[in-house]
Amino acid sequence: MLRSVTTTRIWLAALWVLVLTPALLLLLRALQNQLGANPVEELTLELGQWALRLLLLTLAATPVRRLTGWNGLLRHRRLLGLSAAAYALMHLLVYAVLDQGLALSLIVQDVFKRPFITAGMAAALLLLPLAATSFDAAVRRLGARRWQALHRLVYAATGLALLHFWWKVKVDTAEPAIYLAVFGLLLAARLLPARRRTPQRPVARRQPA
C-alpha cells in the first residue's frame, strides 16, 4: 500500500514537471532575449505546440488504459487537460496582446480573413467550456451523461487545433503530420476491444490428512 502511494506521488510529481517546465523555459528564454529574430512568433508557436502535445497526451489516457490496463494517465487526465487549456490560453493571449495589441478590430478581421486563425480560435473557444467544467462540481450539476457528451468536444477541439497548425506552417508539414498520425491512432485505439484482466485462480485448499 505504501509503495503504491509513493509511486502515485512520484508519477504526479513527474507530470507536474512535464507541464510546468516548457512554460518556465520559455519565460527564461524570453528574459534572456533568446527567442530569436521574431520572439512573439516563436513564443506563440511554442505555446501552441505544447497545448497540442498535452491535448494528445490527455486523449491517450483512455486508449492506454483500454489496451494495457494501466491507468496512470487516466488518473491524472484532469491535470493534463487543464494544462493543455492553459497553454492554449497563453498561446491565444500572446497572439491577442503582443501580436495584435488587443486591437479587437484587427483580431476579428484576422479571424474572418485567415483560415488558420479561424480554426485556432474555434479550437480555443471549444476548450474554454471544457476547462470550466473539469471539476467534480460541474459533473454533479450537469449530470454524468451530459458532462461526458460535452467533453467529447475535446476531439473537435484537437482536430481544429491540428488544422490550425497545418495551415499555419503551410509548406513544412512534417511535424503537424506526425501529430495528425498520433491523433488518428488514438481515435482508432478507442475502437479496439479493451484488454481483459486475467482472472485470478482460486488458491487450492489442502485437504486434511
N, C-alpha and C positions, 0 to 999 in steps of 0.2 A: 504493500500500500504506500509506504513512504517513498519507495523507489518510483512508483507511478506518479506521485505528486511532484517529485523532484524533476522527473523527465518532462512533465507538463510545463512546469515553470521554466525550465531551460528552453523548451520549444517556444513558449510565449515570448521569452526574452529575445530569442533569435529573430522572431517575426517583428518585434518592435525595432530591433536593429535594422532589419531589412527595410522597413517602411520609413524610418527616420533618416537613415544615412544619406540617400540621394538628395534630400532637401538640404541637409546640413552641408554636404559637399558643394552643392550649387551656391549656397549662401557664402561659403568660404571662397569659392572661385570669384563670385561677384565682388566681395570685399577686396580681393587681391587683383581685381581687373584682369581676370584670366578667362573671360568668356568669349574671347575672340574679337574679330572686327565688328561684328554685329551682336552685341551682348543681349539685346532684347529678343532677337530672333532665336539665339542659342538657348536662352532661358525658357522661352515659350516652347521650343521643340523638346527640350529635355523633360520639362514638367509634363507635357502631353504624352511623351513616350512612357514615362513612369506610370502615369494614370492608366494607360493601355495595358502595360505589363501587369499591374496589380489587378486590373479587371479580369484579365485572362487567368491569373492565379486564383482569383475568387471563384471563377467559373469552373476551375479544375477541382474544387473541393469535393463536389458530389461525384463526378466520374471516378476520381481516385478512390473514394470510399466504396463505390459500387464494384470496381474492378479488383481492388486489393483488400478491402475490408479495413484499411487504415483510415481513421477519422481525424487525424491530427490537423489537417487543413480545415475540415468541416467544423471542428470545434471552435476555430478562431476565424470563421468566414466573415463575421461581422467586422472584425478589426481590418481585414483585408479590403472589404467592400468600402468601409468608411475612409480608409486610406486612399483608395482609388478615387473616391469622390473628392477628397481633399486636394489631391494632385490635380484633378480636373478643374477644380475651382481656382487653384493657384494659376493654372495654365490660362484660364479664362480671364482672371484678374490682370495678369501680366499683359495680355493682349489688349484688354479694355483700357487699362490705366497707363501703362508705359508705351504701348504701341499707338493707341488711338487717343490718348489724353482724355479719356472719359467723355469724348465728344459723341453724344448719342446719335446724332445725325449721321456721322461717319460710320458708326458701328452698324446702324440699320441699313445704310447703303451697302456696306460690305456683305451683310447677311443676304441681301437680295441680289447682289451682282456677282458674288464669288461663291460657286457651288461648294467648295471645300469649307468655307466659313459657315454656310447654311447647314451642312452635315454636322460640323463640330458643335455649332450652337444647339442643334436639335439633340445631340447626344448629351450635352451638358444639362439641358432642360429636363431630360428624362432621368438623369442621375439625381437631380435635386430631391424629388419626392421619395426616391428610394433611400437616400441618405436620411431624410427626415423621418422615415417610418422604419428605421432599422432597429428600433428599441422595443423591448418587451411590452411597454405600454401601448405602442401602436398596434402590435399584434392583438392585444386584448380589445382595443377599440374597433379595429377593422374586422376582427374575426379571422381565423386561420385561413379560410378559403379565399376571402377577398385579399388578404395580405399576400398570399402566395401568388395570386393572379397579378397583383400589382408588381411584385418583384420579378416576375418573368420579363418585365420590360428591360431588365438588365441585358438580355440578349439583343434587343433592338438597339439599345444604347451602345453596346460593344460593336455591333455591325456598323452603326453610323460613325463611331469613332475610327474604325478601320477605314471606312470610306473617306473620312476627313483626312486621315494620314496619307492614304494612297493618292488622293487628288492634290495634296499639298506638295508631295515630293515630285510628282509629275513623271520624271524620267527614271530616276534611280529607285525603282520599286522593289528592290530585293528585300529590304527589311520589312516593309508592310506586307509583302507576300509571305514571309515567314510567320508573321503574326496571324495572317489570314488562314494559313495552313493549320496553325495551332488551334485557332477558333473552330475550324471545320472538324478537326479531330475531336475536340471537346464536345461538339454537338453530336458527332457520330457515337462517341463513347456513351452518351446518355441513352442511346437506343439499344446498347448491348445488355444482356441479362446480368443482373447483379451477381457477384460472387457469393456462392453459398458457403456458409460456415460448416465445417466438418463436424458432425455431431460427435460428442464425446461418448465413448463406450463406457457403459457402467462397469465399475470395478467388481470383479467376481469375488464373492464372499467364500471364504474357506468353510467347508463343511466340518462340523465337529467329528473328531475321530471316534 
